[in-house]
Amino acid sequence: MSDNTNKIPVYLFKGKPLQSKFNNDYNRAEKIEIILQLQNDFDNGILSPHTLLSIIYNKLYGSFVAVRLLNEMQQKNIIKTNPFTNDNKPILPKKTVFDW
């Protein structure tokens, strides 16, 4: 009897798992395509917070976009707490006048 609840979600790009953010062989067009695919999947409601967290913790390409999308989920109250600190502080603080 197999238990599928403990499986780590894998995000696929062209049928293969994402590569590391540091050592990958993506060209510029594929990198842009990954970023757009992450954004489109988020806009369509396909991405879960667990999938985004697995991209971040495994240091896969697109992890910065995943952090930004988690921050947007927290601002829209899709997730209630910051998954990194387990409090209500935002993941990415809002920019002030002096940050521009």
N, C-alpha and C positions, 0 to 999 in steps of 0.2 A: 504494500500500500504506500503510494508516494504522496508526499505532502507538498503542494505547490505554493503554500502561503509563505514559505521562507526563501523563495527564489529571488535573486537580485534582478530587478528589471533591466533589460538590455535594450538600448536604443540602436536601431539599425539604420545604416546609410548604404543604399544600393545593395541591400541584402546581407551586409556584413556589419559587425559591431564597430562602433567608433574607435578610432585609433587614439593613441596618447596625444596630449596637446603639445608635447615637446618633440617626440620622435615619430613623425608621420610622413607619409609620402603623398599627401593631398596637394594638388596644384591650387592655384589661386581661385579658379572657377569652382572647384569642388568645395573649397573652404567657404566661399560665399553661398554656395548651394546648401551646405550643412546649416549655416546660420539662418538662411531663409526657411529651410525645412523645419527647424526648431520653432521659429516664430509662427509659421503657418500651423503647425501641429498644436501649438499653444492657443492660437486664435480659434481653432476648431474644437478645442476642448479635449484633444487626444492625450496630451501630456499630463502625467500625474506628478505630484510633488516627489514621490519615491523615485521615479525615473530621473527627474532633474537632480535629485540628491546623489544618485548613483553616478551620474555624469561628473558631478563636482568632486565627490570623494575619490573616484578612480582616476581623476586628473585627465579626463578625456577631452578631445577637441570640442569646443563649444561650451566649456565650463563657465566662461564669463557670461555668455548669453543665458545659461541656465541660472546663474545667480541673479541676473537682471529679471528673468521671468519669475523666479521665486519671490523677488521683491514686489513685483507687480501683483502676484497672487496674494501676498500679504496685504497690500494696499486695497485690493478689491474684496478683502475678507474671505477669500477662498480658503486660505489657511489662517488660523487664528494667532499662532505664535511663531516666532523666529525659530526655524528648525535647527539652527546652529547653537543658539544660546538658551532656547526654551523660555524666552520672555517675550514681552510685547514690543520691544525695540525694533525699529526697522532694520532690515538687512543692509540696505544702502541708505545712508541719511540723505535727506533732501538738501539740494544745493541752496546756499544762501547768496546774498548779493556779492559777498566777498569771494565766493568760490568761482565766479565766472571769470 
